């Protein structure tokens, strides 16, 4: 696992904790968007062939 995937999972975990345990403001949901984007992006980059 690279650092990008670990960061994406950390963002998703923080989003879940903030959403379900506290009354999270709207901007916290940007972590969901950024976390999913980063996770998909890093998985695609890892699977693409090297030049």
mmCIF entry with sequence, helices, sheets and N, C-alpha, C, O atoms, coordinates in Angstrom:
data_MODEL
# 
_entry.id   MODEL 
# 
_entity.id                         1 
_entity.type                       polymer 
_entity.pdbx_number_of_molecules   1 
# 
_entity_poly.entity_id                      1 
_entity_poly.type                           'polypeptide(L)' 
_entity_poly.nstd_linkage                   no 
_entity_poly.nstd_monomer                   no 
_entity_poly.pdbx_seq_one_letter_code       
;(UNK)(UNK)(UNK)(UNK)(UNK)(UNK)(UNK)(UNK)(UNK)(UNK)(UNK)(UNK)(UNK)(UNK)(UNK)(UNK)
(UNK)(UNK)(UNK)(UNK)(UNK)(UNK)(UNK)(UNK)(UNK)(UNK)(UNK)(UNK)(UNK)(UNK)(UNK)(UNK)
(UNK)(UNK)(UNK)(UNK)(UNK)(UNK)(UNK)(UNK)(UNK)(UNK)(UNK)(UNK)(UNK)(UNK)(UNK)(UNK)
(UNK)(UNK)(UNK)
;
_entity_poly.pdbx_seq_one_letter_code_can   XXXXXXXXXXXXXXXXXXXXXXXXXXXXXXXXXXXXXXXXXXXXXXXXXXX 
_entity_poly.pdbx_strand_id                 A 
# 
loop_
_entity_poly_seq.entity_id 
_entity_poly_seq.num 
_entity_poly_seq.mon_id 
_entity_poly_seq.hetero 
1 1  UNK n 
1 2  UNK n 
1 3  UNK n 
1 4  UNK n 
1 5  UNK n 
1 6  UNK n 
1 7  UNK n 
1 8  UNK n 
1 9  UNK n 
1 10 UNK n 
1 11 UNK n 
1 12 UNK n 
1 13 UNK n 
1 14 UNK n 
1 15 UNK n 
1 16 UNK n 
1 17 UNK n 
1 18 UNK n 
1 19 UNK n 
1 20 UNK n 
1 21 UNK n 
1 22 UNK n 
1 23 UNK n 
1 24 UNK n 
1 25 UNK n 
1 26 UNK n 
1 27 UNK n 
1 28 UNK n 
1 29 UNK n 
1 30 UNK n 
1 31 UNK n 
1 32 UNK n 
1 33 UNK n 
1 34 UNK n 
1 35 UNK n 
1 36 UNK n 
1 37 UNK n 
1 38 UNK n 
1 39 UNK n 
1 40 UNK n 
1 41 UNK n 
1 42 UNK n 
1 43 UNK n 
1 44 UNK n 
1 45 UNK n 
1 46 UNK n 
1 47 UNK n 
1 48 UNK n 
1 49 UNK n 
1 50 UNK n 
1 51 UNK n 
# 
_struct_asym.id          A 
_struct_asym.entity_id   1 
# 
loop_
_struct_conf.conf_type_id 
_struct_conf.id 
_struct_conf.pdbx_PDB_helix_id 
_struct_conf.beg_label_comp_id 
_struct_conf.beg_label_asym_id 
_struct_conf.beg_label_seq_id 
_struct_conf.pdbx_beg_PDB_ins_code 
_struct_conf.end_label_comp_id 
_struct_conf.end_label_asym_id 
_struct_conf.end_label_seq_id 
_struct_conf.pdbx_end_PDB_ins_code 
_struct_conf.beg_auth_comp_id 
_struct_conf.beg_auth_asym_id 
_struct_conf.beg_auth_seq_id 
_struct_conf.end_auth_comp_id 
_struct_conf.end_auth_asym_id 
_struct_conf.end_auth_seq_id 
_struct_conf.pdbx_PDB_helix_class 
_struct_conf.details 
_struct_conf.pdbx_PDB_helix_length 
HELX_P HELX_P1 AA1 UNK A 3  ? UNK A 21 ? UNK A 3  UNK A 21 1 ? 19 
HELX_P HELX_P2 AA2 UNK A 26 ? UNK A 29 ? UNK A 26 UNK A 29 5 ? 4  
HELX_P HELX_P3 AA3 UNK A 30 ? UNK A 47 ? UNK A 30 UNK A 47 1 ? 18 
# 
_struct_conf_type.id          HELX_P 
_struct_conf_type.criteria    ? 
_struct_conf_type.reference   ? 
# 
loop_
_atom_site.group_PDB 
_atom_site.id 
_atom_site.type_symbol 
_atom_site.label_atom_id 
_atom_site.label_alt_id 
_atom_site.label_comp_id 
_atom_site.label_asym_id 
_atom_site.label_entity_id 
_atom_site.label_seq_id 
_atom_site.pdbx_PDB_ins_code 
_atom_site.Cartn_x 
_atom_site.Cartn_y 
_atom_site.Cartn_z 
_atom_site.occupancy 
_atom_site.B_iso_or_equiv 
_atom_site.pdbx_formal_charge 
_atom_site.auth_seq_id 
_atom_site.auth_comp_id 
_atom_site.auth_asym_id 
_atom_site.auth_atom_id 
_atom_site.pdbx_PDB_model_num 
ATOM 1   N N  . UNK A 1 1  ? 0.833   -1.177 0.000   1.00 0.00 ? 1  UNK A N  1 
ATOM 2   C CA . UNK A 1 1  ? 0.000   0.000  0.000   1.00 0.00 ? 1  UNK A CA 1 
ATOM 3   C C  . UNK A 1 1  ? 0.880   1.244  0.000   1.00 0.00 ? 1  UNK A C  1 
ATOM 4   O O  . UNK A 1 1  ? 1.903   1.301  0.683   1.00 0.00 ? 1  UNK A O  1 
ATOM 5   N N  . UNK A 1 2  ? 0.478   2.204  -0.753  1.00 0.00 ? 2  UNK A N  1 
ATOM 6   C CA . UNK A 1 2  ? 1.249   3.437  -0.761  1.00 0.00 ? 2  UNK A CA 1 
ATOM 7   C C  . UNK A 1 2  ? 0.592   4.482  0.145   1.00 0.00 ? 2  UNK A C  1 
ATOM 8   O O  . UNK A 1 2  ? -0.480  4.251  0.706   1.00 0.00 ? 2  UNK A O  1 
ATOM 9   N N  . UNK A 1 3  ? 1.237   5.602  0.273   1.00 0.00 ? 3  UNK A N  1 
ATOM 10  C CA . UNK A 1 3  ? 0.793   6.642  1.196   1.00 0.00 ? 3  UNK A CA 1 
ATOM 11  C C  . UNK A 1 3  ? -0.554  7.238  0.779   1.00 0.00 ? 3  UNK A C  1 
ATOM 12  O O  . UNK A 1 3  ? -1.340  7.634  1.639   1.00 0.00 ? 3  UNK A O  1 
ATOM 13  N N  . UNK A 1 4  ? -0.828  7.308  -0.510  1.00 0.00 ? 4  UNK A N  1 
ATOM 14  C CA . UNK A 1 4  ? -2.100  7.863  -0.989  1.00 0.00 ? 4  UNK A CA 1 
ATOM 15  C C  . UNK A 1 4  ? -3.295  7.016  -0.574  1.00 0.00 ? 4  UNK A C  1 
ATOM 16  O O  . UNK A 1 4  ? -4.338  7.553  -0.200  1.00 0.00 ? 4  UNK A O  1 
ATOM 17  N N  . UNK A 1 5  ? -3.151  5.712  -0.637  1.00 0.00 ? 5  UNK A N  1 
ATOM 18  C CA . UNK A 1 5  ? -4.240  4.825  -0.245  1.00 0.00 ? 5  UNK A CA 1 
ATOM 19  C C  . UNK A 1 5  ? -4.461  4.900  1.266   1.00 0.00 ? 5  UNK A C  1 
ATOM 20  O O  . UNK A 1 5  ? -5.602  4.899  1.728   1.00 0.00 ? 5  UNK A O  1 
ATOM 21  N N  . UNK A 1 6  ? -3.392  4.963  2.021   1.00 0.00 ? 6  UNK A N  1 
ATOM 22  C CA . UNK A 1 6  ? -3.522  5.079  3.475   1.00 0.00 ? 6  UNK A CA 1 
ATOM 23  C C  . UNK A 1 6  ? -4.195  6.401  3.849   1.00 0.00 ? 6  UNK A C  1 
ATOM 24  O O  . UNK A 1 6  ? -5.030  6.436  4.753   1.00 0.00 ? 6  UNK A O  1 
ATOM 25  N N  . UNK A 1 7  ? -3.840  7.477  3.167   1.00 0.00 ? 7  UNK A N  1 
ATOM 26  C CA . UNK A 1 7  ? -4.466  8.779  3.419   1.00 0.00 ? 7  UNK A CA 1 
ATOM 27  C C  . UNK A 1 7  ? -5.949  8.756  3.064   1.00 0.00 ? 7  UNK A C  1 
ATOM 28  O O  . UNK A 1 7  ? -6.767  9.335  3.779   1.00 0.00 ? 7  UNK A O  1 
ATOM 29  N N  . UNK A 1 8  ? -6.297  8.096  1.972   1.00 0.00 ? 8  UNK A N  1 
ATOM 30  C CA . UNK A 1 8  ? -7.704  8.007  1.563   1.00 0.00 ? 8  UNK A CA 1 
ATOM 31  C C  . UNK A 1 8  ? -8.511  7.227  2.592   1.00 0.00 ? 8  UNK A C  1 
ATOM 32  O O  . UNK A 1 8  ? -9.621  7.627  2.942   1.00 0.00 ? 8  UNK A O  1 
ATOM 33  N N  . UNK A 1 9  ? -7.971  6.134  3.070   1.00 0.00 ? 9  UNK A N  1 
ATOM 34  C CA . UNK A 1 9  ? -8.684  5.345  4.076   1.00 0.00 ? 9  UNK A CA 1 
ATOM 35  C C  . UNK A 1 9  ? -8.816  6.133  5.375   1.00 0.00 ? 9  UNK A C  1 
ATOM 36  O O  . UNK A 1 9  ? -9.849  6.058  6.040   1.00 0.00 ? 9  UNK A O  1 
ATOM 37  N N  . UNK A 1 10 ? -7.782  6.890  5.742   1.00 0.00 ? 10 UNK A N  1 
ATOM 38  C CA . UNK A 1 10 ? -7.851  7.720  6.945   1.00 0.00 ? 10 UNK A CA 1 
ATOM 39  C C  . UNK A 1 10 ? -8.931  8.792  6.814   1.00 0.00 ? 10 UNK A C  1 
ATOM 40  O O  . UNK A 1 10 ? -9.658  9.057  7.771   1.00 0.00 ? 10 UNK A O  1 
ATOM 41  N N  . UNK A 1 11 ? -9.041  9.410  5.633   1.00 0.00 ? 11 UNK A N  1 
ATOM 42  C CA . UNK A 1 11 ? -10.092 10.403 5.412   1.00 0.00 ? 11 UNK A CA 1 
ATOM 43  C C  . UNK A 1 11 ? -11.475 9.782  5.529   1.00 0.00 ? 11 UNK A C  1 
ATOM 44  O O  . UNK A 1 11 ? -12.375 10.373 6.125   1.00 0.00 ? 11 UNK A O  1 
ATOM 45  N N  . UNK A 1 12 ? -11.645 8.593  4.962   1.00 0.00 ? 12 UNK A N  1 
ATOM 46  C CA . UNK A 1 12 ? -12.943 7.929  5.024   1.00 0.00 ? 12 UNK A CA 1 
ATOM 47  C C  . UNK A 1 12 ? -13.298 7.526  6.452   1.00 0.00 ? 12 UNK A C  1 
ATOM 48  O O  . UNK A 1 12 ? -14.460 7.619  6.847   1.00 0.00 ? 12 UNK A O  1 
ATOM 49  N N  . UNK A 1 13 ? -12.325 7.083  7.222   1.00 0.00 ? 13 UNK A N  1 
ATOM 50  C CA . UNK A 1 13 ? -12.582 6.725  8.614   1.00 0.00 ? 13 UNK A CA 1 
ATOM 51  C C  . UNK A 1 13 ? -12.946 7.966  9.425   1.00 0.00 ? 13 UNK A C  1 
ATOM 52  O O  . UNK A 1 13 ? -13.890 7.940  10.215  1.00 0.00 ? 13 UNK A O  1 
ATOM 53  N N  . UNK A 1 14 ? -12.197 9.055  9.231   1.00 0.00 ? 14 UNK A N  1 
ATOM 54  C CA . UNK A 1 14 ? -12.507 10.298 9.939   1.00 0.00 ? 14 UNK A CA 1 
ATOM 55  C C  . UNK A 1 14 ? -13.898 10.810 9.558   1.00 0.00 ? 14 UNK A C  1 
ATOM 56  O O  . UNK A 1 14 ? -14.639 11.282 10.420  1.00 0.00 ? 14 UNK A O  1 
ATOM 57  N N  . UNK A 1 15 ? -14.256 10.720 8.275   1.00 0.00 ? 15 UNK A N  1 
ATOM 58  C CA . UNK A 1 15 ? -15.584 11.136 7.838   1.00 0.00 ? 15 UNK A CA 1 
ATOM 59  C C  . UNK A 1 15 ? -16.667 10.306 8.521   1.00 0.00 ? 15 UNK A C  1 
ATOM 60  O O  . UNK A 1 15 ? -17.668 10.848 8.990   1.00 0.00 ? 15 UNK A O  1 
ATOM 61  N N  . UNK A 1 16 ? -16.463 8.988  8.576   1.00 0.00 ? 16 UNK A N  1 
ATOM 62  C CA . UNK A 1 16 ? -17.464 8.114  9.193   1.00 0.00 ? 16 UNK A CA 1 
ATOM 63  C C  . UNK A 1 16 ? -17.629 8.420  10.675  1.00 0.00 ? 16 UNK A C  1 
ATOM 64  O O  . UNK A 1 16 ? -18.752 8.469  11.179  1.00 0.00 ? 16 UNK A O  1 
ATOM 65  N N  . UNK A 1 17 ? -16.525 8.623  11.372  1.00 0.00 ? 17 UNK A N  1 
ATOM 66  C CA . UNK A 1 17 ? -16.605 8.946  12.798  1.00 0.00 ? 17 UNK A CA 1 
ATOM 67  C C  . UNK A 1 17 ? -17.312 10.282 13.009  1.00 0.00 ? 17 UNK A C  1 
ATOM 68  O O  . UNK A 1 17 ? -18.189 10.397 13.866  1.00 0.00 ? 17 UNK A O  1 
ATOM 69  N N  . UNK A 1 18 ? -16.933 11.285 12.230  1.00 0.00 ? 18 UNK A N  1 
ATOM 70  C CA . UNK A 1 18 ? -17.535 12.613 12.383  1.00 0.00 ? 18 UNK A CA 1 
ATOM 71  C C  . UNK A 1 18 ? -19.015 12.608 12.013  1.00 0.00 ? 18 UNK A C  1 
ATOM 72  O O  . UNK A 1 18 ? -19.800 13.344 12.610  1.00 0.00 ? 18 UNK A O  1 
ATOM 73  N N  . UNK A 1 19 ? -19.403 11.795 11.046  1.00 0.00 ? 19 UNK A N  1 
ATOM 74  C CA . UNK A 1 19 ? -20.786 11.783 10.597  1.00 0.00 ? 19 UNK A CA 1 
ATOM 75  C C  . UNK A 1 19 ? -21.695 11.018 11.545  1.00 0.00 ? 19 UNK A C  1 
ATOM 76  O O  . UNK A 1 19 ? -22.785 11.486 11.872  1.00 0.00 ? 19 UNK A O  1 
ATOM 77  N N  . UNK A 1 20 ? -21.262 9.862  11.983  1.00 0.00 ? 20 UNK A N  1 
ATOM 78  C CA . UNK A 1 20 ? -22.151 8.999  12.752  1.00 0.00 ? 20 UNK A CA 1 
ATOM 79  C C  . UNK A 1 20 ? -22.057 9.202  14.260  1.00 0.00 ? 20 UNK A C  1 
ATOM 80  O O  . UNK A 1 20 ? -22.985 8.827  14.976  1.00 0.00 ? 20 UNK A O  1 
ATOM 81  N N  . UNK A 1 21 ? -20.980 9.777  14.764  1.00 0.00 ? 21 UNK A N  1 
ATOM 82  C CA . UNK A 1 21 ? -20.842 9.947  16.208  1.00 0.00 ? 21 UNK A CA 1 
ATOM 83  C C  . UNK A 1 21 ? -21.100 11.383 16.650  1.00 0.00 ? 21 UNK A C  1 
ATOM 84  O O  . UNK A 1 21 ? -21.468 11.617 17.801  1.00 0.00 ? 21 UNK A O  1 
ATOM 85  N N  . UNK A 1 22 ? -20.916 12.328 15.769  1.00 0.00 ? 22 UNK A N  1 
ATOM 86  C CA . UNK A 1 22 ? -21.110 13.737 16.099  1.00 0.00 ? 22 UNK A CA 1 
ATOM 87  C C  . UNK A 1 22 ? -22.062 14.346 15.083  1.00 0.00 ? 22 UNK A C  1 
ATOM 88  O O  . UNK A 1 22 ? -22.419 13.713 14.089  1.00 0.00 ? 22 UNK A O  1 
ATOM 89  N N  . UNK A 1 23 ? -22.464 15.571 15.343  1.00 0.00 ? 23 UNK A N  1 
ATOM 90  C CA . UNK A 1 23 ? -23.292 16.276 14.379  1.00 0.00 ? 23 UNK A CA 1 
ATOM 91  C C  . UNK A 1 23 ? -22.358 17.088 13.479  1.00 0.00 ? 23 UNK A C  1 
ATOM 92  O O  . UNK A 1 23 ? -22.041 18.243 13.765  1.00 0.00 ? 23 UNK A O  1 
ATOM 93  N N  . UNK A 1 24 ? -21.932 16.461 12.395  1.00 0.00 ? 24 UNK A N  1 
ATOM 94  C CA . UNK A 1 24 ? -20.896 17.036 11.534  1.00 0.00 ? 24 UNK A CA 1 
ATOM 95  C C  . UNK A 1 24 ? -21.478 18.140 10.649  1.00 0.00 ? 24 UNK A C  1 
ATOM 96  O O  . UNK A 1 24 ? -22.575 17.998 10.109  1.00 0.00 ? 24 UNK A O  1 
ATOM 97  N N  . UNK A 1 25 ? -20.729 19.246 10.506  1.00 0.00 ? 25 UNK A N  1 
ATOM 98  C CA . UNK A 1 25 ? -21.159 20.286 9.570   1.00 0.00 ? 25 UNK A CA 1 
ATOM 99  C C  . UNK A 1 25 ? -20.992 19.820 8.125   1.00 0.00 ? 25 UNK A C  1 
ATOM 100 O O  . UNK A 1 25 ? -20.368 18.791 7.867   1.00 0.00 ? 25 UNK A O  1 
ATOM 101 N N  . UNK A 1 26 ? -21.539 20.564 7.210   1.00 0.00 ? 26 UNK A N  1 
ATOM 102 C CA . UNK A 1 26 ? -21.573 20.164 5.812   1.00 0.00 ? 26 UNK A CA 1 
ATOM 103 C C  . UNK A 1 26 ? -20.223 19.978 5.160   1.00 0.00 ? 26 UNK A C  1 
ATOM 104 O O  . UNK A 1 26 ? -20.063 19.111 4.300   1.00 0.00 ? 26 UNK A O  1 
ATOM 105 N N  . UNK A 1 27 ? -19.247 20.779 5.555   1.00 0.00 ? 27 UNK A N  1 
ATOM 106 C CA . UNK A 1 27 ? -17.940 20.681 4.903   1.00 0.00 ? 27 UNK A CA 1 
ATOM 107 C C  . UNK A 1 27 ? -17.208 19.390 5.245   1.00 0.00 ? 27 UNK A C  1 
ATOM 108 O O  . UNK A 1 27 ? -16.258 19.029 4.551   1.00 0.00 ? 27 UNK A O  1 
ATOM 109 N N  . UNK A 1 28 ? -17.619 18.688 6.290   1.00 0.00 ? 28 UNK A N  1 
ATOM 110 C CA . UNK A 1 28 ? -16.985 17.414 6.634   1.00 0.00 ? 28 UNK A CA 1 
ATOM 111 C C  . UNK A 1 28 ? -17.259 16.384 5.539   1.00 0.00 ? 28 UNK A C  1 
ATOM 112 O O  . UNK A 1 28 ? -16.462 15.469 5.333   1.00 0.00 ? 28 UNK A O  1 
ATOM 113 N N  . UNK A 1 29 ? -18.369 16.530 4.847   1.00 0.00 ? 29 UNK A N  1 
ATOM 114 C CA . UNK A 1 29 ? -18.715 15.583 3.794   1.00 0.00 ? 29 UNK A CA 1 
ATOM 115 C C  . UNK A 1 29 ? -17.803 15.710 2.568   1.00 0.00 ? 29 UNK A C  1 
ATOM 116 O O  . UNK A 1 29 ? -17.821 14.849 1.689   1.00 0.00 ? 29 UNK A O  1 
ATOM 117 N N  . UNK A 1 30 ? -17.014 16.774 2.513   1.00 0.00 ? 30 UNK A N  1 
ATOM 118 C CA . UNK A 1 30 ? -15.993 16.865 1.464   1.00 0.00 ? 30 UNK A CA 1 
ATOM 119 C C  . UNK A 1 30 ? -14.924 15.800 1.661   1.00 0.00 ? 30 UNK A C  1 
ATOM 120 O O  . UNK A 1 30 ? -14.266 15.400 0.701   1.00 0.00 ? 30 UNK A O  1 
ATOM 121 N N  . UNK A 1 31 ? -14.745 15.335 2.898   1.00 0.00 ? 31 UNK A N  1 
ATOM 122 C CA . UNK A 1 31 ? -13.792 14.250 3.141   1.00 0.00 ? 31 UNK A CA 1 
ATOM 123 C C  . UNK A 1 31 ? -14.239 12.971 2.440   1.00 0.00 ? 31 UNK A C  1 
ATOM 124 O O  . UNK A 1 31 ? -13.407 12.201 1.960   1.00 0.00 ? 31 UNK A O  1 
ATOM 125 N N  . UNK A 1 32 ? -15.539 12.745 2.382   1.00 0.00 ? 32 UNK A N  1 
ATOM 126 C CA . UNK A 1 32 ? -16.057 11.571 1.670   1.00 0.00 ? 32 UNK A CA 1 
ATOM 127 C C  . UNK A 1 32 ? -15.709 11.659 0.193   1.00 0.00 ? 32 UNK A C  1 
ATOM 128 O O  . UNK A 1 32 ? -15.215 10.698 -0.397  1.00 0.00 ? 32 UNK A O  1 
ATOM 129 N N  . UNK A 1 33 ? -15.967 12.811 -0.396  1.00 0.00 ? 33 UNK A N  1 
ATOM 130 C CA . UNK A 1 33 ? -15.678 13.003 -1.814  1.00 0.00 ? 33 UNK A CA 1 
ATOM 131 C C  . UNK A 1 33 ? -14.181 12.885 -2.095  1.00 0.00 ? 33 UNK A C  1 
ATOM 132 O O  . UNK A 1 33 ? -13.776 12.185 -3.022  1.00 0.00 ? 33 UNK A O  1 
ATOM 133 N N  . UNK A 1 34 ? -13.370 13.563 -1.304  1.00 0.00 ? 34 UNK A N  1 
ATOM 134 C CA . UNK A 1 34 ? -11.920 13.527 -1.509  1.00 0.00 ? 34 UNK A CA 1 
ATOM 135 C C  . UNK A 1 34 ? -11.346 12.143 -1.233  1.00 0.00 ? 34 UNK A C  1 
ATOM 136 O O  . UNK A 1 34 ? -10.448 11.695 -1.946  1.00 0.00 ? 34 UNK A O  1 
ATOM 137 N N  . UNK A 1 35 ? -11.850 11.464 -0.217  1.00 0.00 ? 35 UNK A N  1 
ATOM 138 C CA . UNK A 1 35 ? -11.343 10.140 0.119   1.00 0.00 ? 35 UNK A CA 1 
ATOM 139 C C  . UNK A 1 35 ? -11.634 9.109  -0.953  1.00 0.00 ? 35 UNK A C  1 
ATOM 140 O O  . UNK A 1 35 ? -10.764 8.312  -1.305  1.00 0.00 ? 35 UNK A O  1 
ATOM 141 N N  . UNK A 1 36 ? -12.853 9.119  -1.474  1.00 0.00 ? 36 UNK A N  1 
ATOM 142 C CA . UNK A 1 36 ? -13.213 8.166  -2.531  1.00 0.00 ? 36 UNK A CA 1 
ATOM 143 C C  . UNK A 1 36 ? -12.435 8.480  -3.804  1.00 0.00 ? 36 UNK A C  1 
ATOM 144 O O  . UNK A 1 36 ? -11.947 7.569  -4.473  1.00 0.00 ? 36 UNK A O  1 
ATOM 145 N N  . UNK A 1 37 ? -12.316 9.764  -4.144  1.00 0.00 ? 37 UNK A N  1 
ATOM 146 C CA . UNK A 1 37 ? -11.556 10.151 -5.329  1.00 0.00 ? 37 UNK A CA 1 
ATOM 147 C C  . UNK A 1 37 ? -10.106 9.705  -5.223  1.00 0.00 ? 37 UNK A C  1 
ATOM 148 O O  . UNK A 1 37 ? -9.559  9.122  -6.159  1.00 0.00 ? 37 UNK A O  1 
ATOM 149 N N  . UNK A 1 38 ? -9.487  9.978  -4.086  1.00 0.00 ? 38 UNK A N  1 
ATOM 150 C CA . UNK A 1 38 ? -8.082  9.623  -3.894  1.00 0.00 ? 38 UNK A CA 1 
ATOM 151 C C  . UNK A 1 38 ? -7.878  8.116  -3.911  1.00 0.00 ? 38 UNK A C  1 
ATOM 152 O O  . UNK A 1 38 ? -6.897  7.631  -4.474  1.00 0.00 ? 38 UNK A O  1 
ATOM 153 N N  . UNK A 1 39 ? -8.785  7.378  -3.307  1.00 0.00 ? 39 UNK A N  1 
ATOM 154 C CA . UNK A 1 39 ? -8.669  5.923  -3.280  1.00 0.00 ? 39 UNK A CA 1 
ATOM 155 C C  . UNK A 1 39 ? -8.766  5.335  -4.684  1.00 0.00 ? 39 UNK A C  1 
ATOM 156 O O  . UNK A 1 39 ? -7.948  4.496  -5.063  1.00 0.00 ? 39 UNK A O  1 
ATOM 157 N N  . UNK A 1 40 ? -9.751  5.764  -5.451  1.00 0.00 ? 40 UNK A N  1 
ATOM 158 C CA . UNK A 1 40 ? -9.900  5.259  -6.824  1.00 0.00 ? 40 UNK A CA 1 
ATOM 159 C C  . UNK A 1 40 ? -8.709  5.664  -7.681  1.00 0.00 ? 40 UNK A C  1 
ATOM 160 O O  . UNK A 1 40 ? -8.206  4.860  -8.466  1.00 0.00 ? 40 UNK A O  1 
ATOM 161 N N  . UNK A 1 41 ? -8.260  6.895  -7.538  1.00 0.00 ? 41 UNK A N  1 
ATOM 162 C CA . UNK A 1 41 ? -7.136  7.391  -8.335  1.00 0.00 ? 41 UNK A CA 1 
ATOM 163 C C  . UNK A 1 41 ? -5.869  6.594  -8.052  1.00 0.00 ? 41 UNK A C  1 
ATOM 164 O O  . UNK A 1 41 ? -5.169  6.198  -8.985  1.00 0.00 ? 41 UNK A O  1 
ATOM 165 N N  . UNK A 1 42 ? -5.564  6.352  -6.782  1.00 0.00 ? 42 UNK A N  1 
ATOM 166 C CA . UNK A 1 42 ? -4.345  5.613  -6.441  1.00 0.00 ? 42 UNK A CA 1 
ATOM 167 C C  . UNK A 1 42 ? -4.413  4.152  -6.882  1.00 0.00 ? 42 UNK A C  1 
ATOM 168 O O  . UNK A 1 42 ? -3.395  3.578  -7.269  1.00 0.00 ? 42 UNK A O  1 
ATOM 169 N N  . UNK A 1 43 ? -5.591  3.549  -6.828  1.00 0.00 ? 43 UNK A N  1 
ATOM 170 C CA . UNK A 1 43 ? -5.732  2.165  -7.301  1.00 0.00 ? 43 UNK A CA 1 
ATOM 171 C C  . UNK A 1 43 ? -5.504  2.108  -8.809  1.00 0.00 ? 43 UNK A C  1 
ATOM 172 O O  . UNK A 1 43 ? -4.833  1.198  -9.295  1.00 0.00 ? 43 UNK A O  1 
ATOM 173 N N  . UNK A 1 44 ? -6.050  3.062  -9.550  1.00 0.00 ? 44 UNK A N  1 
ATOM 174 C CA . UNK A 1 44 ? -5.865  3.083  -10.998 1.00 0.00 ? 44 UNK A CA 1 
ATOM 175 C C  . UNK A 1 44 ? -4.409  3.331  -11.344 1.00 0.00 ? 44 UNK A C  1 
ATOM 176 O O  . UNK A 1 44 ? -3.882  2.692  -12.255 1.00 0.00 ? 44 UNK A O  1 
ATOM 177 N N  . UNK A 1 45 ? -3.743  4.238  -10.644 1.00 0.00 ? 45 UNK A N  1 
ATOM 178 C CA . UNK A 1 45 ? -2.343  4.557  -10.926 1.00 0.00 ? 45 UNK A CA 1 
ATOM 179 C C  . UNK A 1 45 ? -1.461  3.339  -10.640 1.00 0.00 ? 45 UNK A C  1 
ATOM 180 O O  . UNK A 1 45 ? -0.527  3.062  -11.391 1.00 0.00 ? 45 UNK A O  1 
ATOM 181 N N  . UNK A 1 46 ? -1.752  2.614  -9.561  1.00 0.00 ? 46 UNK A N  1 
ATOM 182 C CA . UNK A 1 46 ? -0.961  1.416  -9.247  1.00 0.00 ? 46 UNK A CA 1 
ATOM 183 C C  . UNK A 1 46 ? -1.109  0.337  -10.308 1.00 0.00 ? 46 UNK A C  1 
ATOM 184 O O  . UNK A 1 46 ? -0.162  -0.404 -10.572 1.00 0.00 ? 46 UNK A O  1 
ATOM 185 N N  . UNK A 1 47 ? -2.301  0.238  -10.927 1.00 0.00 ? 47 UNK A N  1 
ATOM 186 C CA . UNK A 1 47 ? -2.552  -0.818 -11.889 1.00 0.00 ? 47 UNK A CA 1 
ATOM 187 C C  . UNK A 1 47 ? -2.130  -0.483 -13.309 1.00 0.00 ? 47 UNK A C  1 
ATOM 188 O O  . UNK A 1 47 ? -2.076  -1.374 -14.157 1.00 0.00 ? 47 UNK A O  1 
ATOM 189 N N  . UNK A 1 48 ? -1.830  0.780  -13.590 1.00 0.00 ? 48 UNK A N  1 
ATOM 190 C CA . UNK A 1 48 ? -1.454  1.148  -14.944 1.00 0.00 ? 48 UNK A CA 1 
ATOM 191 C C  . UNK A 1 48 ? -0.007  0.744  -15.217 1.00 0.00 ? 48 UNK A C  1 
ATOM 192 O O  . UNK A 1 48 ? 0.829   0.774  -14.315 1.00 0.00 ? 48 UNK A O  1 
ATOM 193 N N  . UNK A 1 49 ? 0.291   0.365  -16.473 1.00 0.00 ? 49 UNK A N  1 
ATOM 194 C CA . UNK A 1 49 ? 1.660   -0.066 -16.784 1.00 0.00 ? 49 UNK A CA 1 
ATOM 195 C C  . UNK A 1 49 ? 2.638   1.116  -16.718 1.00 0.00 ? 49 UNK A C  1 
ATOM 196 O O  . UNK A 1 49 ? 2.272   2.260  -16.988 1.00 0.00 ? 49 UNK A O  1 
ATOM 197 N N  . UNK A 1 50 ? 3.863   0.817  -16.361 1.00 0.00 ? 50 UNK A N  1 
ATOM 198 C CA . UNK A 1 50 ? 4.913   1.837  -16.267 1.00 0.00 ? 50 UNK A CA 1 
ATOM 199 C C  . UNK A 1 50 ? 5.445   2.150  -17.662 1.00 0.00 ? 50 UNK A C  1 
ATOM 200 O O  . UNK A 1 50 ? 5.431   1.296  -18.549 1.00 0.00 ? 50 UNK A O  1 
ATOM 201 N N  . UNK A 1 51 ? 5.908   3.365  -17.843 1.00 0.00 ? 51 UNK A N  1 
ATOM 202 C CA . UNK A 1 51 ? 6.445   3.761  -19.146 1.00 0.00 ? 51 UNK A CA 1 
ATOM 203 C C  . UNK A 1 51 ? 7.900   3.407  -19.244 1.00 0.00 ? 51 UNK A C  1 
ATOM 204 O O  . UNK A 1 51 ? 8.530   3.663  -20.270 1.00 0.00 ? 51 UNK A O  1 
# 
